[in-house]
Amino acid sequence: MQGDELLLKHAALAGGYAAEHATNGSPLGMFHLLPAHYGWQAMQYDMDAFRLATKLRMHIGLESHAVTVWHPSYPGSFRSEPIRHADDENRATRRAIVRCAAYLWEVRRGPVE
């Protein structure tokens, strides 16, 4: 597991979700949150990213060119994603939330593969 899959796993763990990865035929796949097996994919679904940000008490700053997400108790948690001309602002926001959550997991627990 590498790249975005690892970010998603760490983000799920930071949110307190026990996650089991299932590819479901997509490049990133989904994480089935145990024990309910609810399909969770915060890089693709606004609702999942919003719930994660809310649960972790993240702050979100949206500018015309970028979105930044951080946790006030962790100064190193600032994660920014650019918003390109034709880009989806929600996509950039979801990605910044996942990156910040993954950082929080790694800082609190240490990297886990």
Salt bridges, closest charged atoms under 4 A:
ASP4 OD1 - ARG95 NH1 2.86
GLU5 OE1 - HIS21 NE2 3.98
ASP46 OD1 - ARG94 NH1 2.57
GLU81 OE2 - ARG95 NE 3.51
GLU81 OE2 - ARG99 NH1 2.83
ASP87 OD2 - ARG91 NH2 2.87
GLU106 OE2 - HIS10 ND1 2.92
